[in-house]
């Protein structure tokens, strides 16, 4: 829940500051536009070596081309300092968006001139309107050959009506931009010179921070960061009063207790740099050092008159995955962090800065249930841990259910798909098998069709890979949490079984040559395998125990085929996402810094057979 920070009876305003969040669907150009603002405000010197999408500072963000963490920057525009929060566009990182909105007084809503408003646009706009924040609409990428600017603006108006915007909110200004070229215009079809029209509008339309004179200090912790020299940094929005470096504050904790704490250092943001400051007043976005255990949602207040702000609330998680230590025979070879204590400490650390995930204990002391918003969010966490040197095991993602009026409900997702016309039939077939319900179908330009679906969240696990295969990589899909509905029934997502190694050793070309007729292989020759490891995908529905280490027997008899080269089909390379999508309930993925291996939970085939018989007997 995002709460507006504007006071009912403002007594004073900070006209030299504007706090604004840039929100949009994934890949609509938020980070590129912020880049252009920084360049035009003189944040970088001429000729300075600056990365493209400078705000995406994490390796994973650069590789995937998406924003994962909300970040703030400051652009000096004349006498006004614009504090800009760049938020993620992917639905799985909605917690970051909600947190970013607590820091600002207005929102710039970015919409692609061709794609128009998509599910995440609806989500972020709904949160902004809920908090009573004014909106500026930016229609970006107006230079696209398939741009449909008029229709997109109409769709945005419809979206505002759907979300119950009031008369004041629906009177939003519109700007037409090309973020890549760095220009904005207030007139449709007219090319601008720079981003000045947009910056002027932000100064005019976004309200200045309001505060009460003489009010005791209230500084709301909305994010966390770390410095190698100062330890944990609390990123705060100063709501009331003034905070000073070296002073004592009342630290209002999430559990309701109040402690005294010292502010050792105070920083404000200038462009991308944090600059030390002596004090900061209402409306400023600051970083505070000196409180090592501070967490998100807590308040730094006046020692004499502490007044805590409400704790930040985010939407409930809908998906969970069990993470545990690596128990395979090859454990401890690649990573240096392999113990349960190290994994637990890392998950506890993640909880501090990520408000959208939860970590719960399981029956085993070396495994934890991690709950999040979606598959991508959980995969990003696993990928980050892998790169930090952890070895771990992750199970099949499962949806979280709840009981409503005595019936079991499951999370539903709103799915928007854009596909060429020739693939519509195969996509609808795929979705029907996954219990998808079509709500709308509209013809787009250039023989493309848009499909609107509501589908159980578990039906989307593993769907992306299948969808891209079916549409030959041309289809585009977006989804966002829709709500809870009664359990839709059994969904069969994988019609194939697994090829499971029945012994330990190094895989041999001779063995793989014989096995590749049975299905697609995940390993090449000379790779180390162990009993219970999944070496390929069986073409049939059942699992098959295979010998992947069998060498060709040498004899002293001459053979006409002895020198024939064994031609192997290249193995299917598994990414972390595709590995997790592949899993069944009795399988898990072994994750190390060097390798991703699929395996059975029970490595011994006799144990697997017993477990299968037990399940069969229970189902009778």
C-alpha angles and dihedrals in degrees: 000000000000116000124203113245095207115111123230093233108030115194100181141015136210100224092177093066136061122181114201137166123212109217131178146130118288115287096011091121109263098139093043091053092050088050090055091049091053092049094048093047090058095249090141127046120238111278094013113151102244126165121240110258089020092186091065095080101159119090090231091053091053094046096047095036092229135109112245103171126045110240134184131221133173127229119194108217111179107300093341126089111212111205103200124193113204107206131194117260098205116100093227090065095051090125088067090052093050090050092048091053092058089065099054144068098210145014137232106210111205119201128181111243091226107031096042123194113347132185096283090049088059091048098050093041091050090053092048093049090046089058092048092243119160115240134218113198115219116189102203132193092032088160092069112120090227094048114143100184100167094050092046092053089050090050090052091051089051089050091053090051092048091052093051099248115182125237094267095049095049091057092079125157118242127219126185114214146174103206094187093055091037103234136123133194134188091209122072113242094015118113116225129212101226143344094277095111090055094045091048090051092050090054092047102039104034109077119239116247112275126212144164116250112239093016114144118255119285117176117172119211106222103161143011134225136170134227123199089224104036103030119218119017121201112213107211142178110221104225100174138004129004129295119205133200112251093020131124119247137185107249107211104201129209092250091059098257122126123217135176115248136174126234102220097176135013125200135185125196122250111179102311097334129092109225123196114247135186095220143355130207136204116314095023121128107218144170118229126198128194104061105092099184101041115132138193118287096027124121133230106209145163114299092222097043111021113191113180122209120227116277112257111256124201134186118283120266117254104191134050137192130188114233122190143155120293106267099174123119088250094056119137098023100104110022133056096208107067108133127101091238092056092049092047092050090051093050090048088052091051090052091059095060102026112067094180098065133071130198119207129181120246132206088274121070092218098052133066135190111234116198124198146153099267150342095275094053092053092044091051090053091050091046091051091050091047091054090049090061101264125146115206147149123235126194133210115300112250130193120241113239131197135194117244118181092341095308127102114249128194133198117268128205129211106227125197116190129186113196138159111262095251091063098048093095096051093044093051088049091052092049094046089058088053094051094255118165117212114224102171142003121193132176113238127196123287097028094300124136129207117214122195115202140172109211137169111264091236089058089064095056104107093000097111095065093046091047094052091048092051094047093041090241095302100104124096122206135183130178140182137180110277106178142273126307134170116284108283097211134249118341119198107201103166124049095181133079132218133263103226124196112237098198144026124260145081116311115249129215091227092056094044091050089059093043099049089076088062095057147304116321125223096194137056129214119294095027119134114248134179137198110286095022115132108235099175150349115272114226090223129061097254129079118250127204108220139181106237096171100058112132125205110266113244119221134175090240119106116238130194089220097046096107097041110127116242107234112208126192108237110260121252107259112227122216118195090255095050091045092054091045090053096056127113124200093269094048136076139181124245109217122196131158089258106031146034112204130177118219143163117261088232106047096191112081092214090056090049091050091050091049091049092050091049092053090047092052092048092051092055 
